[in-house]
Amino acid sequence: MVFHLKDRLKLLRAKTLSSHPEFFALTFSHREPTMVQTSDTICAALGNIVPKEPCIEEFKEIYDQIVAFYQKKQGFLGVPKRLVRKSPWVIFREVDKERPPLIGVGKLNVALLKHIQLTRDPRTVLSLAFVFLRIYPKEKSYFEKIGGFIAQNVSKLSTPRGQRFARQSQNYKLFTANGPDNVVAAIRINKDSISNTLASCGLHGGCQQEGFVEEMYARWIKVMSSSLEVLGYSVIKAGLVQLLEFSVSDNSLRFPNKRIVLAEGMLLPFKNKKPESECKETLRDFLLQYLGDPRFDKGAWGGVSDSALSVMYGWLTEVVLEDFFRLLDYSAKYDRDADRQWKYRKAFWSACLRNGLIDNAWVALGKRVAASAEFFLDGKKNTYAEISGSGVQGHHAVLIMRLGNMIVTEWSHSGKYRFWTEGNSYCPKLYRLSYARDDVVSMPDFEGVHHTANRGGWQGKVADYIRGETGVYLPYREYMKL
């Protein structure tokens, strides 16, 4: 027999009066697939506390009417029910400079909250809960007291929707400082979508966009950051991907205010630990896409700690050096001398990278290399600079590195290595988009050619110079490891 929706709603009402709003779905949806969506919609509606947010002019009107009524009556006896139901929107939020949150307005806030408690109007109580969760004023002195007040009044609701939300809010302690941690735990163990999980915790509509959920997101990052520090990537991969996916909405960061927490949470676990390749690439590419490249645009990286930035610079430097070594392979096709010595240069600068000597790196490409860079470089054509000038051929490239207070250049062909201290006015600059040859060869403090590479000749000289300038000893066995 096919029941009409009206008949089902009558049955639902009868059963939910005993606080079993799930009865409808459990009883009938398995028998009639066409009713599954209807039952889901109804069950969702039972817990959905999404009052309509007023526009700015309504905000002003609500605020002014409440203040005027209180000043005139010295209380709220007789205040229109509609106005009371709208009042939660202005209790915690500032309408404008002349209309601060009512929670801070003298005795008015006490009288208004007491009136809401006395009326016990379910819609008003749920609106108060909804707005509180959207604001989630965890740093305010009244947070604990008002949170307790709301939880107490929610627990007394007798409507099906109110009772459902009361159970959810109690289960996850939504109105306490631990609420976000409890929801993080639910997300991590729940196989459903994050949106559905949040809804099952009592968070709907705007509550999934700000306030409580934004705080939950920040704590989720910290949990994942700790996991990155102590666990292998294979163990946390699914959770990390879930977090990163939730971090984005409409092709931008869901919570831009948490960008520093996100960047530091994803980078600082690797301050003293090397990540697995897939983990590093996943985090590096994500941060580049949504925060930009810190080498060129500090905007979204503003406020991120130097320690976190150094990890990101290190990952980017690895890409630059890997690309440069590919260039050496490319250059060897045109330069016999490069073919003979490139493996020794790769070994030396790789040893410097492994030992933490190279802070940053950049590459300038000759025209022929630049034209085909997208086919064999991870950094792609528009990531690197171009170099031109007398003596620069199309297949040439120059690597520019920062080692402490020094800038070093190394060529892809048989050119010299050169060192400048940063006090030298001729010292090359990193991250320019174009260079002339003179910009990277003029007046170095130390330079040399790559002679006797197979016996560690030039490498020993450079290692000694680096030690003298930085105090870091680079063992022979390290830089001769081919």
N, C-alpha and C positions, 0 to 999 in steps of 0.2 A: 504494500500500500504506500502511496506517495503522500506524505504529509505536506500541507501548505505551510509556508513560513510562519504565518500568523499562529497556527496551531502549535508549531514548534516553540515559538516565543512564549506562548502561554505555559507550555510544559517547562520551558527553561526557567521562567519566573518562579514556578512552583518549586522547582528543585533547588534553585540558587538561594532561596530564602533560608535554607539550612547551610549556607556558605559552601555550596558545591557548584561553582560556575562552570566547571569542566564537564558536568554531567551530560550536557547536550552533545558535545563532541564524542564522548566515550560511548554514548548510547546509540547514536544513529549514524554518525559519519562513516563507520565501517561498512554499513549496509548499503548506503547510497552514495557512490563517489561524487555525484553531482552536488551533494550537500557539504562536501568537505570544505570547499572554499567559503560557503556561507557560515559554517560553524566556526571556522578559523577567524572570519571577520568579526563574528559576534563575540567570541572569546577575547579577541584583541581589544574590541571596544569596551569590554568590561574592565580592562585595566588601563585603558588609554586616557591619561589625564592631560589633554592638550587643549586648554582654553585658548580662545582667539586673542592674540596680542593686539592691544589698541594701537592706533596710529598716534603720532606725536601730538596732534591737536586733542585727541581723546585723553592722552596722558595728562595734559595740562588741565583739561576740564575736570577730570576725576580728582586730581590733586587739589585744585582750587575749591571744589565743592566739599571735599572731605574737611579741609582746613576751615572753610567758612562754617560748615555745620557744627564742627566741634567748638569753634570760638563762640558761636551763637548759643548753642545748647549746653556747652560744657559737658558733653557726652554724646553718645550715638543712639540714644533711645529714639526710635521713630525714623531713623535714617533709611532711605529707600534700599530695599534688598539688592537692586541692581547695582547701586553704588558700592555696597559692601562687597559684592562679588568681584567688582573691578579693582577694589582697593589693593589687593596683593601686588599689583603691577607697580605701584608707587611706594610700597613699604620699603623695598630694598634698593630701588633704582633711583638715580638722580634724573629728574626730568630735564632740568636745565640749572643754570647757576642760581636762579632765584627759587628753585624748588628742589631742595636737597631731599634725600631719602627720608620718608616719614619715620623710619626706625630711629632716627636721631633727633626727632623734633619733640623736645620736652616730654610732657606727660601724655601727649596725644597718642604716641605709639602704644603706650600701656593701655589706654582706654580703648583704642581700636582693636588690639589683639584680644582684650578681655571680651569685647562685644562679639568678635568672631567666635570665640569659645562658647559664649552663652547662646548664640543663635544656633550653633551646631549645624549650620547649613553645609551639606556635603560638597556642593559645588565650590563654595568659598574656601573650605578647608583644602580641597584638592588643588584649587588655583594657588593657594598660599604655598602648598608643597611644591607645585610645579615651578613657580617663580623662584622659590628658594633654591631648588636644584639647578635652575638655569643660571642663577647668580653664584651660588655656592660660595658664600663669603667666609671662607675658612680662616682668613687672617683678621677678621673683625672680632672685637672683644665679645660681641653678643652671639657669636656663632654657636657655641655649645648650648647656651640657654635657649635660644630661639629654635635650634634644631630639636632640642628635647620637647619644647612646647608643641612643635608641629607633629612630631612622632606621637606624642600623647593624644592629640586631637584626631590624627589619622586613625589611630587604633580604635577609636570609638565610633567610626563610621559604620552605618548599618546597611547601606546600599550595596548591591553586588559589586559594583565597580569599586566602591570604597573599601570593601572587605578584601577584594583581590589585591588592591594596591597596598593595603595595610600589611598583608602577609608578605608581599614582595619587599616592602620597605623594612620590615622587621627582619626578614631573612638575610638581607644584605646590609643592614644597619645604614641605610642611605643618608640618614640625618646626623650621622656622627663623622668624626674625622677619619675613621677607618673604612667608611663606605667605599671609597674608590679602590682601596686594596681588595676588598671583598669582590667587587665587580671584575677587577683584573683577574683574580683567581677563577672566577666563573668563565671568563673568556678563554683562559688558557686550557681549561678542561672541556669546554663545550665544543662540539663538532659543527654546530650551526653557524650561520653567518653572524658577524659581530652585531649587525643591526638587530637581528632577531634575539640574540643573547641579551643585548641591552634592554630590549622591550620586555623580555622575560624577567628582567631584574626590576622592572617598573619604570624604565626610562624611555620616553617616547618623544617624538617631534623635536621641539627646540631643546629638550633635555639631552638629545644626542649631538647637539651642535656646540654647546658652550658650557661653562660653569663646571658642574660635577664631572661631566665626561672629559673635559679638557684636563682637569686635575687627574682623573683616572688615567688618561693617556700619558701624562708626565710620569706617573708612578709605574706604569707599564714599561716605559722606556728604561727606568732605573732597574726594574726586575730583569729585563732583557740584557741590559748592560752588565749586570752581575753574572748572568749566565754566559755571556760572551767571554767573560774573564776566566771562568773556571771550567767551562764545558767545551767539548769539541763541536765543530760546526754541524756535523751530521746529526748531533743530538738536538740542537736548537734551530736547525734550518727552517722547519715548518713554522715555528713560532716567530722567527725573525721575519720571514716573508709575510706572515699575517700582519705583523706590526707595521712593516713598511707599506704594505698595501693600504692599511687603515690610515697611514700618515698622509695620504694623498686624497684630494677631492677636487674634481674639475681641473685636473692637470696642474695643481699647485698644492702647497702644504695645507692640510686641513686646519692646523692650528699654528699659524705663523709665529705667534707669541712664544711657542715652545721650540723654536728652531735651535736655540742654543742648547737646551736640554737634549734635543734629538742629536745634534752634531757631537756634543761631548759624550753622550751616552753610547754612541756608535763608535767613537774613535778612542776614547781614553782606555778601554780595556786592552788596547794594543800598544800602550805606551811602553811597556816592558815585555811584550809578548808578540811573536810573529803570527799573524792570522793565516789560516789556510787560504790557498789561492782563490777558491770560489767565494769564500766569505769576503775577502778583501775586495775582489772585483765587484761583488754585489753592493757592498757599502760604498765603495768609491764612486761607482757609476750613479748610484742613487743620490748621493750628496752632490755630485757635480750637476746632475739634472735639476735638482730642486733648490739648491742653495747657490749654484753657480761655481765658477772656478776661482778660488781665493787668490790665485796668482794675478788675476786681472781685475776682479771686482770684489772688494772687501765688504760690500753692502750687507748681504745676508749673513756674512760671517762675523759681522761686528759683535763684539762681546764674547765670542768663542775664545776659550783659554788658549794661551800659547802652546800648552802641552798637547791639546787636541789638534791644533793647527799643524804642529810639527809632525804628527802622525799622518795627517792628510798630505802634507808636503812630501813626506817620505814616500808615500804610495805613488804620488804623481811623478816624483823623481825616478822611481823604478821604471815607470812607463817610458819616460824620456830616454833613460839609458838603454832600455831594451830596444827602443826605436833606433837609437844611434848605432847600436851593434848591428841592427838590420842594414843600416846604411853602410856600415863597413863591408858587409857582404856585397851590397850593391856596388860600392866603390871599387871593390877588388876586381870586378869585371873590366875596369878601365885603367887600373893603376897596379902594376906588378909589384911595386914596393909595398903598397897597402896590403896586397895579398900575402906577402911574406910576413908582415908584422902585426896584422890586425888582431890575431888571437892573443898576443901578449898585452896589447893595450886593453882589450876586453877584460882579460884576467886582472890587470892592475886596477882599473877603475871599478870593476865588480868587487874587488877586495876592499876598496875604499868605501863603497856603498855598504857592504856587509858590516864593516866596522864603525858605521855611523859617522863617517867623515863628511859625506856629501849631504848638505842641508837642502839645497835646491838645485835644479838643473833646467836648462833650456836649450833648444836646438834652432839654428838658422840654416835653411836649406837653399842650395843652388837652384836655379830655375828648372832644370831638368828633373831634379829630385822632387821639387815642390809640385810639379805638374802631375807626377805619378804617385805622390805620397799616399793618397787615399787607398791605393791598391795594396800597400804592404806595411803601412804604419798604423799602430793602434791610435796614435795621437791625431791622425788624419791631417789633411792639408791645412785647414783653417786653425789648427791648434798651434802651429809653429810659425816662426818668423822666416823671412827670406833674406838672403845675403847676395850682394853683387859687388862689382868693382873689379879693378885691374887684378888679374891673377886668379880670380874666382871662376871656376868652370862650372858648367851646369850640373855635374854629378857630385860636386863638393858639398860638404856640410860641416858645420862647426858646432861642437858641444860646449856650452857655457855653464860652469858649475860654481856654486858657492861652497867653500870649505872654511868654516869658521869666519874669520875676517878677510878671507882671500877669495878672489875670483880667478878661475882657471879656464883656459880655453884649450880644446883638443880638436884636431881636424880629422875628418874621415879619410883623408889621403895622407901623403907623407909630410904634411906640414908639422911645424914645431908645437910643442906644448909650451904654454906661457902662464905665468902667475903674476897677479897684481894684488897688492894690499889695498883695502878699501880707501885708504888715505891718498892713494895715487889718483891724480885728476884724470888720467887716461884709463882708469879702471872701467871695463865694459859693464853695461847695465843689463840686468836680467829682464826678460819679458817684454822687450821691445818687439814690434812687429816687423821691423826691417833694419838691416845693418849694412854698412859699407865695410869693405875689408879692413880699412884703417881702424874701424871701431873695435876690432878684436885682435889686432896685432901690434898696436903702437905702444912703445915705451913700457914694456913689462918690467917687473922687478926681478924676475927670474924666468929663464927660458932655456930650451935645449931641443936637440933632435933625438930621434928614437934609435940610437945606435946600440949595437950588441944586445938587442932585446932578448935573444935566446939564452944569454948568460945573466940577465937581470941588470944590465949596465945602466940604461937610462932610468929603469925602475928604481934602482937603489938610490940614485941621485935625487929623484923626486921624493922618495920615501923619507930620505934624510932631511930634505927641505921642509916637508910637511911636519916632521917631528920637531924641527927647530921652531916652527911657527905656531904649532898647536899643542905640542907636548905628547902627541899620540904616536906610539910606535907601531909601525906596520911590518910584521914579520916577513922575511924573504919567502917562506913557504906559503904564505897567504897570497902574495901577489904573483907568484910563479905557478899557481895552481891552475892549469889549463883545462 
